[in-house]
C-alpha cells in the first residue's frame, strides 16, 4: 500500500497506482478534478467530531472511495483511496489534546475510520523523506558557495 504526500492526492494518481498493482490512500487538500471536496465539506460542516462520510465510484475500472472525516469542530479532512469499503470500519482513534479549565492537558478520543488511521500511521515516512531531501539540498548549496582552499 502506498501512502502519498498530499500533493499527489488525486483521482488520476489513485487510478494509476492501483493499475500498477498497489493500493493508494491520499489526502486531498484542494479542489481536484472529479473529486467531491465541496460536497463532503458541506455535508460535514455541522457534524460532530469523528464523523465520516464515504462516497464510492468506479473510474477506469478501479473502485475508489472518497472519504470526508470531521477532524475537529471546524475542519474536514478529505481522502481518496483504493482500499474499498472494508477499510471504513472503526480504526485507531485520534487522541485530541487540549487544556482543561485548570490549564492541565486533557485528552479526548476522536473516532476515525481504519482508512484514516492507516494514512496517518504511514504519512510520517513521507515527511521524513522530505526533511532529509531538504537537508541535502541545503548542504549542497552551502558547499557550492564555499571556495576550495586549493583554488586560491
C-alpha positions as CSV (number, residue, x, y, z in Angstrom):
1,X,0.0,0.0,0.0
2,X,1.2,3.5,-0.9
3,X,0.6,6.5,1.4
4,X,1.5,9.6,-0.5
5,X,2.3,13.2,0.2
6,X,-0.9,15.3,-0.1
7,X,0.4,16.9,-3.4
8,X,-0.3,13.5,-5.0
9,X,-3.8,13.1,-3.6
10,X,-6.0,12.9,-6.7
11,X,-8.2,10.5,-8.7
12,X,-5.8,10.1,-11.6
13,X,-2.9,9.3,-9.1
14,X,-5.1,6.7,-7.3
15,X,-6.1,5.0,-10.5
16,X,-2.5,4.9,-11.8
17,X,-1.1,3.4,-8.5
18,X,-3.9,0.8,-8.4
19,X,-3.3,-0.2,-12.0
20,X,0.4,-0.6,-11.2
21,X,-0.6,-3.2,-8.5
22,X,-0.5,-1.3,-5.2
23,X,-3.3,0.3,-3.1
24,X,-3.5,4.0,-2.6
25,X,-4.5,6.4,0.2
26,X,-4.1,10.1,-0.4
27,X,-5.1,13.3,1.3
28,X,-7.0,15.7,-1.0
29,X,-6.4,19.3,0.3
30,X,-7.7,21.4,-2.6
31,X,-10.3,21.0,-5.2
32,X,-9.2,18.4,-7.7
33,X,-10.9,17.4,-10.9
34,X,-13.7,14.9,-10.3
35,X,-13.2,14.9,-6.5
36,X,-16.3,15.9,-4.5
37,X,-14.5,18.0,-1.9
38,X,-17.1,20.8,-1.8
39,X,-19.9,18.2,-1.3
40,X,-18.0,16.5,1.5
41,X,-17.2,19.8,3.3
42,X,-20.9,21.0,3.0
43,X,-22.3,17.7,4.3
44,X,-19.9,17.6,7.3
45,X,-20.0,21.3,8.1
46,X,-22.2,21.0,11.2
47,X,-21.4,17.3,12.0
48,X,-19.7,16.3,15.3
49,X,-16.0,15.4,15.5
50,X,-15.1,11.9,14.4
51,X,-18.0,11.5,11.9
52,X,-17.1,10.5,8.4
53,X,-18.9,10.3,5.1
54,X,-17.8,8.0,2.2
55,X,-18.7,8.0,-1.4
56,X,-17.7,5.4,-3.9
57,X,-17.2,5.4,-7.7
58,X,-15.6,3.3,-10.4
59,X,-13.1,5.2,-12.6
60,X,-11.4,3.4,-15.4
61,X,-12.3,0.1,-13.9
62,X,-10.9,1.0,-10.4
63,X,-13.1,1.2,-7.3
64,X,-12.4,4.5,-5.5
65,X,-13.6,5.6,-2.1
66,X,-13.8,9.4,-1.3
67,X,-13.9,10.0,2.4
68,X,-14.6,13.2,4.3
69,X,-13.6,13.0,8.0
70,X,-14.6,15.6,10.6
71,X,-11.2,16.1,12.3
72,X,-12.1,18.9,14.6
73,X,-15.1,21.2,15.2
74,X,-14.0,23.4,12.2
75,X,-12.0,21.1,9.9
76,X,-12.9,18.3,7.4
77,X,-10.1,16.2,6.1
78,X,-10.7,14.6,2.7
79,X,-9.1,11.4,1.3
80,X,-9.1,9.3,-1.8
81,X,-8.5,5.5,-1.5
82,X,-8.5,2.3,-3.5
83,X,-8.8,0.1,-0.4
84,X,-12.5,-0.4,-0.6
85,X,-15.4,-0.1,1.8
86,X,-13.9,-2.7,4.2
87,X,-11.5,0.0,5.5
88,X,-14.3,2.2,6.7
89,X,-14.6,0.1,9.8
90,X,-13.5,1.8,13.1
91,X,-9.8,2.4,13.3
92,X,-7.4,3.7,16.0
93,X,-8.9,6.9,17.4
94,X,-7.2,10.2,17.2
95,X,-6.2,11.5,20.6
96,X,-7.1,15.2,20.8
97,X,-5.1,17.1,23.4
98,X,-6.4,20.4,24.8
99,X,-6.1,22.5,28.0
100,X,-8.8,21.9,30.6
101,X,-10.3,24.6,32.8
102,X,-7.4,24.4,35.2
103,X,-4.7,24.6,32.5
104,X,-3.8,20.9,32.5
105,X,-3.6,18.9,29.4
106,X,-6.7,16.8,28.9
107,X,-7.3,14.3,26.2
108,X,-10.3,13.0,24.2
109,X,-10.5,10.1,21.8
110,X,-12.0,11.1,18.4
111,X,-13.1,8.1,16.4
112,X,-11.9,7.7,12.9
113,X,-12.2,5.0,10.2
114,X,-9.4,2.5,9.7
115,X,-8.5,4.1,6.3
116,X,-7.7,7.4,8.0
117,X,-5.8,5.6,10.8
118,X,-3.7,3.8,8.2
119,X,-3.0,7.1,6.3
120,X,-1.7,8.8,9.5
121,X,0.3,5.8,10.5
122,X,2.2,5.8,7.3
123,X,2.4,9.5,6.4
124,X,5.3,10.4,8.7
125,X,7.6,8.4,6.4
126,X,6.8,10.8,3.6
127,X,7.6,13.8,5.8
128,X,10.9,12.2,6.9
129,X,11.9,11.7,3.3
130,X,11.1,15.4,2.5
131,X,13.0,16.6,5.5
132,X,16.1,14.5,4.6
133,X,15.9,15.7,1.0
134,X,15.7,19.4,2.0
135,X,18.7,18.9,4.4
136,X,20.7,17.5,1.5
137,X,19.8,20.5,-0.7
138,X,20.9,22.9,2.0
139,X,24.2,21.1,2.4
140,X,24.8,21.2,-1.4
141,X,24.0,24.9,-1.6
142,X,26.5,25.6,1.3
143,X,29.2,23.5,-0.4
144,X,28.7,25.3,-3.7
145,X,29.1,28.7,-2.2
146,X,32.4,27.8,-0.4
147,X,35.6,28.4,-2.4
148,X,38.0,25.4,-2.2
149,X,41.3,26.4,-0.5
150,X,43.5,24.9,-3.2
151,X,41.9,27.1,-5.9
152,X,43.1,30.3,-4.2
